[in-house]
């Protein structure tokens, strides 16, 4: 009960026995308490330091001081220490209030380790290269626009080769129209021969790179590649992007294979064109989405309308739905 005054329970027990039986010597106290004499002497030495007992080192006699005097001193010292600690806590509380006020007043920003905004195209290219160079297990890419830029392929080639050589699994999804660009076809053939995998879909929604399922780079504006990119590291967001990639991958056509035609003898590109026209897209918008020429879109539209026996887009949409094409 006297721990707050610096007196342990074992020491307190010795002190109470001394007050009750002041005639006991060390040996008798040890026997009474069933302790060793050394333990009793340590307790008495502590009591002497606290000015509660007087010890005669030569004779070994122990005599308790007046408890009123000894405990008055100990209580005063404890109260002084308590006051000092209270002042320290009050000062700490004021310091914490200042820190909280400063934190509340500062501008909020997204943690860079969750989402990092990259506005410069050179910085975006550099970050892409950095992510690819540090990939450990997997790199997933969505590559819209059909034909890829020559300088982009030149920059990617050594990174892809090094990654594949160290065992990184690379899977890329291209837009179906890339088959019309010989340099892009040759590049994809080269990296598939090294162990990479590629598939095509009629429409790739946006540029995206996912590395090790930990980080993803996506455009700030899917309609404007010059606007910059976001580096995303939130597990939930990255997982959602991986799900998007997997859905497109499952629906895609493996490089080197002809696009699979469905039970209505429609290619994936034709089926996508019907859907685009059905939601009211113009030929020009459909051409941009599919990555093909306006002339090709008009030719495909005409062929599809002839197959459906329709004289207008609206009628083609109605007939396509009735025939189960959509």
Buried (B, 14 or more C-beta within 10 A) or exposed (E): EBEEBBBEEBBBBBBEBBEEEEEBEBEBBBEBBEBEBEBBBBBBEBBBEBEBBEBEEEEEEBEBBEEEEBBEBBEEEEEEEEEEEEEEEEEEEEEEEEEEEEEEEEEEEEEEEEBBEBEEEEEBBEBBBEBBEEBEEBBBBBBBBBBBEEEBBEBBEEBBBEBBEEEBBBBBBBBBBBBBBEEBBEBBEBBBEEBBBBBBBBBBEBBBBBBBBBBBBBBBEEEEBEEBBBBBBBEEBBEEBBEBBEEBBEEBBEBEEEBEEEEBEBBBBBBBBBBBBBEEBEBEBBBBBBBBEEEBBEEBBEEBBEBBEBEEBEEBBBBBEEEEBE
